[in-house]
Amino acid sequence: MTSKNEVKLAYWLAAVFLVVGVLSYTAFSAKPPEEPVRMVLTASTGKVVFDHSNHTYGYGLDCSTCHHHPMDADEIISCGACHDLPEDGNAPQACLDCHDPEDFDLEMVPKRADAFHYQCAGCHEQNGAGPMTNDCSLCHIN
């Protein structure tokens, strides 16, 4: 039979280990990445999961490969900033930040879905990698 002191010591050690474990977990947790690992792009035909980390580190692509406008900007803007065209027929403000409204042709700006299809499918076909068929379910999930 164990004495009461041994039981108290066991409980006390268990409590100390629990506290040390929780503190270690929170103090030394992994830092979040500066850029997303995976992104979920929402489309009317279903969500598209984009593995950002695999494309940048796995294939060695730099940011300007996909984020092509504006080329000399310090910040990378989302595709929707320019490619979500407003219903009122005016150019998005993100476009007007670089382009003169008088010289800007809104008809030349592809819709977001068209821009993604051109960018993604074009790169896949050019490099002979990734989904390249007309089977939407290869990229779009529900």
Steps between C-alpha positions, in 0.01 A plus 500: 500500500622851425510770758301822477823695448588295191154562351529873572846504338364322190212750465737792556745373235214439253378858552851643455553299179162613369581868564848467348356322196233764439749784543750334266233442238384862501842662537668302223216453251577526130492845346239547227643525147534842336305376200213252494574131467168422330229731377137426423375703206121519490329471164138451395595157365662385825801581711854465368773403745828661398820371659693826524801345674540227239494749212746744657744263671435174318509645148717803576251757370538853628213729594500692171430181304136509609464842662591684184344841559633745592856386434675770703269505801635429846181322603339212322129563448235234467379402155149608591617859552508544121320199361174535699345744259232728647148494362495876441742481206777695674854375539595361844697742717799262506527538121472878518784515750739432209297564184364829371116480495493666156734243347362199685295251299276304737415257219863379504485389867398135524254390764653331804406147395637558149824643642544197727425253221742674265775530763468152654414296192752688288781428745398134534493455122828687450678286759320174431398465864184505707141472379477587130170353383149639480403289803400775747503258794880470478525851652153589626376322811171535685 
